[in-house]
């Protein structure tokens, strides 16, 4: 009876995985095997390894790396400070709250902030630097992307730091270790699972950004996500768009494997 119940409970889960995970991936792979004229071909996969698409892939990795790096540099100290406050749950909620706002609304808000007569340029003029072209630049793209993704980096790191046993830190300091050695040898290794989870939550979606590249970067920044959007909606070359999506999925899987938490056996 218990086995029957377990089987029954597995049915919704399996259906969900098949309909919303396996089926879309199969469809993407299927469309990748056809050219723009609907003819079966492997040419799309050959075309992906041409300089233009390889350059686009490297560009996507570079921007995703920068976004993840800045998120990590800001998020780790921020999460550490939050754990020291009495009302840390409230502070964490205030950080996560902007992620509930629609992404498109936030993008349009930054269009106004970074515009020629926006708040950012008014601030620069106020401190004597003068008006600058902030929109449609790498700076604006990375800044907005970091703002959008940083809550997803802070949350797992905060959870890891909050669960850290403070007695281990006190013991390290009592044994004569400096603050830096304590952080490098005790705090960071014990919270690396949170860092890895944060990297996954930021790096993987950063590879496929397309809305921000269009609105904030003005298509000056080209990523794999931008290329997929262009092939599906502009050139109508679904085969090439699906092929890029296949490689993007493979990259995401590899990234998840590399940053996954491995359990070590106990001797």
HELIX and SHEET records of a PDB file:
HELIX    1   1 UNK A    2  UNK A   17  1                                  16    
HELIX    2   2 UNK A   18  UNK A   22  3                                   5    
HELIX    3   3 UNK A   23  UNK A   31  1                                   9    
HELIX    4   4 UNK A   43  UNK A   48  1                                   6    
HELIX    5   5 UNK A   51  UNK A   83  1                                  33    
HELIX    6   6 UNK A   88  UNK A   97  1                                  10    
HELIX    7   7 UNK A   98  UNK A  100  5                                   3    
HELIX    8   8 UNK A  103  UNK A  113  1                                  11    
HELIX    9   9 UNK A  119  UNK A  126  1                                   8    
HELIX   10  10 UNK A  138  UNK A  162  1                                  25    
HELIX   11  11 UNK A  166  UNK A  174  1                                   9    
HELIX   12  12 UNK A  179  UNK A  182  1                                   4    
HELIX   13  13 UNK A  183  UNK A  187  3                                   5    
HELIX   14  14 UNK A  188  UNK A  190  1                                   3    
HELIX   15  15 UNK A  192  UNK A  207  1                                  16    
HELIX   16  16 UNK A  211  UNK A  215  1                                   5    
HELIX   17  17 UNK A  224  UNK A  233  1                                  10    
HELIX   18  18 UNK A  238  UNK A  258  1                                  21    
END                                                                             
